[in-house]
Amino acid sequence: MFLIFRQKQSLLGIKPLEPGDLKAVILELGVSFIKLAQVLATRADFFTEDYLRQLRAIHDEVEPMPEKDLSSMLSRAYSREFPFASFDRHPLASASIGQVHQAELKDGTRVAVKIRRLDIEKKVRIDAGLLKFFLKVFQPFFTSHTRNSLQAVLNEFSAMLLKEVDMAMELDNLRKFKETYENETISMPEYYPKYCSHDALVMSFESGLRVDDKAGIQQRGIAFKKVMENLISWYASQMLVKGLFHADPHPGNILVQDDASLTILDFGMVKRLPNSTRVAMIELVKSAHERDFEMFASACERMGLVTSTASPDEIRELAERMFDIFSNVNLSAANMQALAFEVLDSMKDFPFKLPQEVVYVMRASTLIEGLGTTYIENFNGIKDILPVLQNRLPEALGMEEGFASVARREITALPFTISRFKSVLTDMSDGNLNVRLSRKTLEALDEHIRALLRPLGVGLVLLAGSFFILFLEFHLSRVLAGFVFLVGAFKIWSTLR
């Protein structure tokens, strides 16, 4: 995948997989890897068209479950009574976790029925276990920051996948989304809880064009710019305003209507962003729009995108160089990507991190950028996405409520603030005050301890190695053992002094 991303012909004799071979491997690996491919299928700036065609087909070419498995799952979901007047046993769509069938309720209502695959929860647990095992095997090849980030991402991904295989959880997510985003320019299926369970989800049947169906959208004369505005605005509402986040964005889950409005499907993977992350993203958007690189560096640190040891000057330099690239309206998406890689290569030792909450935001950004580069020649986040995000900032900051509403809310909260202040004073006087160190302080302390222990460990290994060399009793073994012993002793002495 690295070779394909960087469009290299070979590295150390290793050649990238051909497009068809790549698709076959992903399909064979199963559920967790198919989920990853759904994200990659939008990256027109990473992949050539032959790869994109194969990656887009992955979601549509997952084999339906065997007829025997389907019968078993339907019997388990509807053991008491089969509620459908008709049920098309040929699936409309087959995905890694389940498949969707068209059906008709006994009152004539047309519905979509999502049935999960047999033993899918067991398979997801096996995938998660294998990934964790290989992460431990390869830990020595990662820095501590990269290792910790990968561990956090993997744990979160495993937890989310286990939630996604539960249709009852998806029903609850759909209900929350319909309540939270009822005033947005999007629609979601209706749901029928009476016919839902852990194994099945029954929703209203929705139609429309896939958001990546370029030919269909152009044929119907739908304004793609309006489609993108609606998509970006909705994700801005999720990230900056509400915090309830659709964490599985791929073209098959987004349908476009003739008026450029959107219908959102599949609510298996949902994440609620912490308020601290949402506030940091608001600061990030505001600083990016205003080119305030001091605030930008601070927001990156608050989001956990960089470690406490990162230099603010380096963050500002990186941000400024990236903004210069993506603000250039004369560059194509491929050229922007090439220049961005050059900048990142020049700062490859920069201490980046990838917090688990940010992973989902990046997936949404990947979808939007990938779609944009498919339809618009020099589409990029700064000139095409940032203005839409900026327009949602007043709502995110509560400014649309008006001064009277904000003042009334703050006055209402004043007694609680006074009560908390009184509680702190009481704890101080009783000697019960607990002080919690910030993440930045803990990271700096961890780095300091590691910096001390690392040379001590090297010194101890050298001392032990000297005795091992001595016991081998070869020519000049005493001389070599003595030299290694002195180096180890000096290493320990220089560290402790």
C-alpha positions as CSV (number, residue, x, y, z in Angstrom):
1,M,0.0,0.0,0.0
2,F,2.9,2.3,0.8
3,L,4.4,1.8,-2.7
4,I,1.0,2.4,-4.3
5,F,0.4,5.6,-2.3
6,R,3.8,7.0,-3.3
7,Q,3.5,5.7,-6.9
8,K,6.8,3.9,-6.7
9,Q,7.7,1.1,-9.1
10,S,9.6,-0.9,-6.5
11,L,11.5,-0.7,-3.2
12,L,14.2,-3.2,-2.2
13,G,12.9,-5.5,-5.0
14,I,9.3,-5.4,-3.7
15,K,6.7,-4.3,-6.3
16,P,3.2,-3.0,-5.5
17,L,0.3,-5.3,-6.1
18,E,-1.6,-4.9,-9.4
19,P,-5.2,-3.4,-9.0
20,G,-7.0,-6.7,-9.4
21,D,-4.6,-8.5,-7.0
22,L,-5.1,-5.8,-4.4
23,K,-8.9,-6.1,-4.6
24,A,-8.7,-9.9,-4.3
25,V,-6.4,-9.7,-1.2
26,I,-8.7,-7.2,0.5
27,L,-11.8,-9.3,-0.2
28,E,-10.0,-12.4,1.1
29,L,-8.9,-10.7,4.3
30,G,-12.5,-9.9,5.2
31,V,-14.6,-7.5,7.2
32,S,-12.0,-5.2,8.9
33,F,-10.0,-4.7,5.7
34,I,-13.0,-4.2,3.5
35,K,-13.9,-1.3,5.8
36,L,-10.6,0.3,5.2
37,A,-11.0,-0.1,1.4
38,Q,-14.2,1.8,1.6
39,V,-12.3,4.8,2.7
40,L,-9.4,4.4,0.2
41,A,-11.9,4.2,-2.7
42,T,-12.4,8.0,-2.6
43,R,-8.8,9.0,-2.9
44,A,-8.4,10.2,-6.4
45,D,-5.2,12.0,-5.4
46,F,-3.5,8.8,-4.0
47,F,-4.6,6.3,-6.7
48,T,-4.6,6.1,-10.4
49,E,-8.0,5.4,-12.0
50,D,-7.3,1.7,-12.5
51,Y,-6.8,1.2,-8.7
52,L,-9.9,3.4,-7.9
53,R,-12.1,1.3,-10.1
54,Q,-11.1,-1.9,-8.2
55,L,-11.4,-0.3,-4.8
56,R,-14.9,1.1,-5.6
57,A,-16.0,-2.3,-6.6
58,I,-15.0,-3.9,-3.3
59,H,-18.1,-2.7,-1.5
60,D,-20.3,-4.0,-4.3
61,E,-18.5,-7.3,-4.9
62,V,-18.6,-8.7,-1.4
63,E,-20.2,-12.2,-1.8
64,P,-23.7,-12.5,-0.4
65,M,-24.1,-14.9,2.4
66,P,-25.0,-18.5,1.5
67,E,-28.7,-19.2,1.2
68,K,-28.4,-21.6,4.2
69,D,-26.9,-18.8,6.4
70,L,-29.6,-16.3,5.3
71,S,-32.4,-18.8,6.2
72,S,-30.7,-19.4,9.6
73,M,-30.5,-15.6,10.3
74,L,-34.1,-14.9,9.3
75,S,-35.3,-17.8,11.4
76,R,-33.4,-16.4,14.4
77,A,-34.6,-12.8,13.8
78,Y,-38.2,-13.8,13.2
79,S,-38.7,-17.0,15.2
80,R,-42.2,-16.1,16.3
81,E,-43.8,-14.5,13.2
82,F,-42.5,-13.6,9.7
83,P,-43.8,-10.0,9.3
84,F,-43.3,-9.6,5.6
85,A,-45.9,-10.1,2.8
86,S,-43.0,-10.5,0.4
87,F,-39.2,-10.8,0.8
88,D,-36.7,-10.7,-2.0
89,R,-34.1,-13.2,-1.1
90,H,-31.6,-11.7,-3.6
91,P,-29.9,-8.9,-1.7
92,L,-29.9,-5.3,-2.9
93,A,-26.5,-4.8,-1.5
94,S,-24.0,-7.2,0.2
95,A,-21.5,-5.8,2.6
96,S,-18.9,-7.2,5.0
97,I,-21.1,-7.1,8.1
98,G,-24.5,-7.8,6.6
99,Q,-26.7,-7.5,3.5
100,V,-29.8,-5.5,2.6
101,H,-32.9,-7.0,1.1
102,Q,-36.0,-5.4,-0.3
103,A,-39.3,-6.5,1.3
104,E,-42.9,-5.5,1.8
105,L,-44.7,-5.4,5.1
106,K,-48.2,-6.9,5.4
107,D,-49.7,-3.4,5.2
108,G,-48.0,-2.8,1.8
109,T,-45.2,-0.6,3.1
110,R,-42.0,-1.0,1.0
111,V,-39.0,-1.5,3.4
112,A,-35.3,-2.4,3.4
113,V,-34.2,-5.2,5.7
114,K,-30.6,-5.4,6.9
115,I,-29.6,-8.8,8.1
116,R,-26.2,-9.4,9.7
117,R,-24.0,-12.3,8.7
118,L,-23.8,-15.5,10.6
119,D,-21.1,-15.6,13.2
120,I,-19.9,-12.1,12.1
121,E,-19.1,-11.1,15.7
122,K,-16.8,-14.0,16.2
123,K,-14.9,-13.1,12.9
124,V,-14.5,-9.5,14.0
125,R,-13.1,-10.6,17.3
126,I,-10.6,-12.9,15.5
127,D,-9.5,-10.0,13.2
128,A,-9.0,-7.7,16.2
129,G,-7.0,-10.3,18.0
130,L,-4.7,-10.9,15.0
131,L,-4.2,-7.2,14.5
132,K,-3.3,-6.7,18.1
133,F,-0.9,-9.6,18.0
134,F,1.0,-8.3,14.9
135,L,1.1,-4.8,16.5
136,K,2.9,-6.3,19.5
137,V,5.3,-8.2,17.2
138,F,6.2,-5.0,15.3
139,Q,6.3,-2.6,18.3
140,P,10.1,-2.4,18.2
141,F,9.9,-0.8,14.8
142,F,7.8,2.1,15.9
143,T,8.6,5.1,18.1
144,S,6.7,5.4,21.4
145,H,4.4,8.1,20.0
146,T,3.5,6.1,16.9
147,R,3.1,2.9,18.9
148,N,0.7,4.5,21.4
149,S,-1.3,6.1,18.6
150,L,-1.6,2.8,16.7
151,Q,-2.7,1.1,19.9
152,A,-5.3,3.7,20.6
153,V,-6.6,3.6,17.0
154,L,-6.7,-0.2,16.9
155,N,-8.6,-0.5,20.2
156,E,-11.1,2.1,19.1
157,F,-11.5,0.5,15.7
158,S,-12.1,-2.9,17.2
159,A,-14.7,-1.6,19.7
160,M,-16.5,0.3,16.9
161,L,-16.7,-2.8,14.7
162,L,-18.1,-4.9,17.5
163,K,-20.8,-2.3,18.0
164,E,-21.5,-2.2,14.3
165,V,-22.3,-5.8,14.1
166,D,-25.2,-5.3,16.5
167,M,-28.4,-4.2,14.6
168,A,-30.1,-3.1,17.8
169,M,-27.2,-0.7,18.4
170,E,-27.6,0.7,14.8
171,L,-31.3,1.2,15.4
172,D,-30.5,3.3,18.5
173,N,-27.9,5.3,16.5
174,L,-30.4,6.0,13.7
175,R,-33.0,7.2,16.3
176,K,-30.4,9.6,17.8
177,F,-29.4,11.0,14.5
178,K,-32.9,11.6,13.4
179,E,-33.6,13.6,16.6
180,T,-30.3,15.5,16.5
181,Y,-30.2,16.5,12.9
182,E,-33.9,17.0,12.1
183,N,-33.2,20.6,10.9
184,E,-30.3,19.8,8.5
185,T,-30.5,19.6,4.7
186,I,-30.3,15.8,4.8
187,S,-32.8,12.9,5.3
188,M,-32.5,9.5,6.9
189,P,-34.7,6.4,6.7
190,E,-37.6,5.8,8.9
191,Y,-37.3,2.8,11.2
192,Y,-39.7,0.1,12.4
193,P,-38.6,-1.0,15.9
194,K,-41.3,-3.6,16.1
195,Y,-39.5,-5.7,13.5
196,C,-35.9,-5.0,14.6
197,S,-33.6,-7.1,16.8
198,H,-29.9,-7.7,17.3
199,D,-29.9,-9.7,14.0
200,A,-32.1,-7.5,11.8
201,L,-32.9,-3.8,11.1
202,V,-36.0,-2.8,9.2
203,M,-36.1,0.7,7.6
204,S,-38.0,2.6,4.9
205,F,-36.8,1.9,1.4
206,E,-34.7,4.9,0.1
207,S,-33.6,5.6,-3.5
208,G,-31.2,8.0,-5.1
209,L,-27.8,8.2,-6.8
210,R,-24.6,7.2,-5.1
211,V,-22.6,10.4,-4.4
212,D,-19.7,9.0,-6.5
213,D,-21.9,8.3,-9.5
214,K,-20.4,11.2,-11.6
215,A,-22.1,10.2,-14.9
216,G,-25.6,9.9,-13.3
217,I,-25.3,13.2,-11.4
218,Q,-24.2,15.0,-14.6
219,Q,-26.9,13.3,-16.6
220,R,-29.7,14.5,-14.3
221,G,-28.2,18.0,-14.2
222,I,-27.7,18.0,-10.5
223,A,-25.3,20.8,-9.3
224,F,-22.4,19.0,-7.7
225,K,-21.2,22.2,-6.0
226,K,-24.5,22.2,-4.1
227,V,-24.1,18.5,-3.2
228,M,-20.6,19.3,-1.8
229,E,-21.9,22.3,0.2
230,N,-24.6,20.1,1.7
231,L,-22.2,17.3,2.5
232,I,-19.5,19.6,4.0
233,S,-22.2,21.6,6.0
234,W,-23.5,18.4,7.5
235,Y,-20.1,17.1,8.6
236,A,-19.3,20.6,9.9
237,S,-22.5,20.4,12.1
238,Q,-21.3,17.0,13.4
239,M,-17.7,18.1,14.1
240,L,-18.3,21.7,15.3
241,V,-21.8,22.0,16.6
242,K,-23.5,18.7,17.7
243,G,-20.6,16.3,18.3
244,L,-22.6,13.2,17.2
245,F,-20.5,11.8,14.4
246,H,-21.3,9.4,11.5
247,A,-18.0,7.4,11.5
248,D,-18.5,5.3,8.4
249,P,-18.5,7.7,5.5
250,H,-18.2,6.1,2.1
251,P,-20.0,6.7,-1.2
252,G,-22.4,3.8,-0.8
253,N,-23.9,5.3,2.4
254,I,-24.7,8.7,0.8
255,L,-27.5,9.1,-1.8
256,V,-28.0,12.2,-3.9
257,Q,-31.6,13.4,-4.7
258,D,-32.6,15.5,-7.8
259,D,-32.6,18.7,-5.7
260,A,-29.0,18.0,-4.5
261,S,-30.1,17.1,-1.0
262,L,-28.6,14.0,0.6
263,T,-30.0,10.8,2.1
264,I,-27.7,9.2,4.7
265,L,-27.6,5.4,5.2
266,D,-25.9,3.0,7.6
267,F,-25.5,4.1,11.2
268,G,-23.6,1.2,12.5
269,M,-20.4,3.2,13.3
270,V,-21.3,6.3,15.3
271,K,-19.0,8.2,17.6
272,R,-19.7,11.1,20.0
273,L,-16.8,13.5,19.9
274,P,-15.6,14.8,23.3
275,N,-16.4,18.4,23.9
276,S,-12.7,19.2,24.3
277,T,-12.0,17.8,20.8
278,R,-14.9,19.8,19.3
279,V,-13.7,23.0,20.9
280,A,-10.2,22.4,19.6
281,M,-11.5,21.8,16.1
282,I,-13.4,25.1,16.3
283,E,-10.2,26.8,17.2
284,L,-8.4,24.9,14.3
285,V,-10.9,26.1,11.7
286,K,-10.9,29.7,13.0
287,S,-7.1,29.9,13.1
288,A,-6.9,28.3,9.6
289,H,-9.3,30.8,8.1
290,E,-7.5,33.7,9.7
291,R,-4.0,32.3,9.0
292,D,-3.3,32.7,12.7
293,F,-0.5,30.1,12.9
294,E,0.1,30.7,16.7
295,M,-3.5,29.7,17.4
296,F,-3.2,26.9,14.8
297,A,-0.2,25.4,16.7
298,S,-2.1,25.6,20.0
299,A,-5.2,24.0,18.5
300,C,-3.1,21.1,17.1
301,E,-1.6,20.5,20.5
302,R,-5.1,20.6,22.2
303,M,-6.4,18.1,19.7
304,G,-3.5,15.8,20.5
305,L,-2.2,15.9,16.9
306,V,1.4,16.6,18.1
307,T,3.3,15.6,21.2
308,S,4.3,17.9,24.1
309,T,7.9,17.8,22.8
310,A,6.9,19.4,19.4
311,S,8.3,22.8,18.8
312,P,5.7,25.5,18.2
313,D,8.0,27.1,15.7
314,E,8.1,23.8,13.7
315,I,4.3,23.5,13.8
316,R,3.9,27.1,12.5
317,E,6.4,26.4,9.8
318,L,4.7,23.2,8.7
319,A,1.2,24.8,8.7
320,E,2.4,27.8,6.8
321,R,4.1,25.7,4.1
322,M,1.0,23.5,3.7
323,F,-1.4,26.4,3.5
324,D,0.8,28.0,0.8
325,I,0.5,24.8,-1.2
326,F,-3.2,24.2,-0.9
327,S,-4.1,27.9,-1.4
328,N,-2.6,27.8,-4.9
329,V,-5.6,27.7,-7.2
330,N,-3.3,27.0,-10.2
331,L,-2.2,23.6,-8.9
332,S,-4.0,20.3,-9.7
333,A,-4.8,17.9,-6.9
334,A,-2.0,15.5,-8.0
335,N,0.6,18.4,-7.9
336,M,-0.7,19.5,-4.5
337,Q,-0.3,16.0,-3.2
338,A,3.3,15.7,-4.6
339,L,4.3,19.0,-3.0
340,A,2.7,18.1,0.3
341,F,4.6,14.8,0.4
342,E,7.8,16.8,-0.2
343,V,7.1,19.0,2.8
344,L,6.3,16.0,5.0
345,D,9.4,14.2,3.9
346,S,11.5,17.2,4.9
347,M,9.9,17.0,8.4
348,K,9.6,13.2,8.7
349,D,10.9,13.2,12.3
350,F,8.2,15.6,13.4
351,P,6.4,14.1,16.4
352,F,2.9,13.7,15.0
353,K,0.2,11.7,16.8
354,L,-3.2,10.4,15.7
355,P,-5.8,10.4,18.5
356,Q,-8.6,7.9,18.0
357,E,-11.3,10.7,17.8
358,V,-9.4,12.4,15.0
359,V,-9.4,9.1,13.0
360,Y,-13.1,9.5,12.2
361,V,-12.7,13.2,11.3
362,M,-10.0,12.2,8.9
363,R,-12.2,9.6,7.3
364,A,-14.8,12.2,6.6
365,S,-12.2,14.6,5.3
366,T,-10.9,11.8,3.0
367,L,-14.3,11.2,1.6
368,I,-15.0,14.9,0.9
369,E,-11.5,15.5,-0.6
370,G,-11.7,12.3,-2.7
371,L,-15.1,13.3,-4.1
372,G,-14.0,16.8,-4.7
373,T,-10.9,15.7,-6.7
374,T,-13.1,13.4,-8.7
375,Y,-15.5,16.2,-9.8
376,I,-13.3,19.3,-9.6
377,E,-9.8,19.6,-11.2
378,N,-8.0,21.5,-8.4
379,F,-10.3,20.9,-5.5
380,N,-8.7,21.2,-2.0
381,G,-9.6,21.7,1.6
382,I,-8.4,25.2,2.1
383,K,-10.2,27.0,-0.7
384,D,-13.2,24.7,-1.1
385,I,-14.0,23.3,2.4
386,L,-12.7,25.9,4.8
387,P,-15.2,28.7,3.8
388,V,-18.1,26.4,4.4
389,L,-16.7,25.3,7.8
390,Q,-16.1,29.0,8.7
391,N,-19.8,29.8,8.0
392,R,-20.8,27.3,10.7
393,L,-18.6,28.8,13.4
394,P,-21.1,31.3,14.7
395,E,-23.6,28.4,15.3
396,A,-20.8,26.3,16.9
397,L,-19.9,29.1,19.2
398,G,-23.5,29.8,20.2
399,M,-23.5,33.2,18.7
400,E,-26.7,32.6,16.7
401,E,-28.6,32.4,20.0
402,G,-28.3,36.2,20.5
403,F,-26.8,38.1,23.4
404,A,-29.9,37.8,25.6
405,S,-30.0,34.0,25.3
406,V,-26.3,33.6,26.0
407,A,-26.4,35.9,29.0
408,R,-29.5,34.2,30.4
409,R,-27.8,30.8,30.1
410,E,-24.6,32.0,31.8
411,I,-26.5,33.7,34.6
412,T,-28.5,30.5,35.2
413,A,-25.2,28.5,35.5
414,L,-23.7,31.0,37.9
415,P,-24.9,29.3,41.1
416,F,-23.4,26.0,40.0
417,T,-20.0,27.8,39.3
418,I,-20.1,29.4,42.8
419,S,-21.0,26.0,44.4
420,R,-18.0,24.4,42.6
421,F,-15.7,27.2,43.7
422,K,-16.9,26.7,47.3
423,S,-16.2,23.0,47.1
424,V,-12.6,23.6,45.9
425,L,-12.0,26.0,48.9
426,T,-13.5,23.4,51.3
427,D,-11.2,20.7,49.9
428,M,-8.2,23.0,50.3
429,S,-9.0,23.8,53.9
430,D,-9.5,20.1,54.7
431,G,-6.3,19.0,52.9
432,N,-8.3,16.9,50.5
433,L,-7.6,18.8,47.3
434,N,-6.5,16.6,44.4
435,V,-4.4,18.0,41.6
436,R,-4.6,16.4,38.2
437,L,-1.7,16.8,35.9
438,S,-2.4,17.8,32.3
439,R,-1.7,15.4,29.4
440,K,1.1,17.7,28.2
441,T,2.8,17.5,31.6
442,L,2.5,13.8,31.8
443,E,3.8,13.4,28.2
444,A,6.8,15.6,29.0
445,L,7.5,13.6,32.2
446,D,7.3,10.4,30.3
447,E,9.7,11.7,27.7
448,H,12.1,12.8,30.5
449,I,12.0,9.4,32.2
450,R,12.5,7.6,29.0
451,A,15.5,9.8,28.2
452,L,17.1,8.9,31.5
453,L,16.3,5.2,31.4
454,R,17.3,4.6,27.8
455,P,21.1,5.2,28.3
456,L,21.0,3.3,31.6
457,G,19.5,0.3,29.8
458,V,22.1,0.5,27.0
459,G,24.8,0.6,29.7
460,L,23.5,-2.4,31.5
461,V,23.2,-4.4,28.3
462,L,26.9,-3.6,27.5
463,L,28.0,-4.7,31.0
464,A,26.1,-8.0,30.6
465,G,27.5,-8.4,27.1
466,S,31.1,-8.0,28.3
467,F,30.7,-11.0,30.6
468,F,29.1,-13.0,27.8
469,I,32.1,-12.2,25.5
470,L,34.5,-13.2,28.3
471,F,32.9,-16.6,28.7
472,L,33.3,-17.3,24.9
473,E,37.1,-17.5,25.4
474,F,38.2,-16.7,21.8
475,H,41.3,-14.8,20.7
476,L,41.3,-11.3,22.3
477,S,38.1,-12.0,24.1
478,R,39.5,-10.5,27.3
479,V,40.5,-7.3,25.5
480,L,37.1,-6.9,23.7
481,A,35.2,-7.8,26.9
482,G,37.2,-5.2,28.9
483,F,36.5,-2.5,26.2
484,V,32.7,-3.3,26.2
485,F,32.7,-3.2,30.0
486,L,34.4,0.2,30.1
487,V,32.0,1.6,27.5
488,G,29.0,0.3,29.5
489,A,30.3,1.6,32.8
490,F,31.0,5.0,31.2
491,K,27.5,5.1,29.8
492,I,26.0,4.5,33.2
493,W,28.3,6.9,35.0
494,S,27.7,9.8,32.5
495,T,23.9,9.3,32.9
496,L,23.8,9.2,36.7
497,R,26.2,12.0,37.4
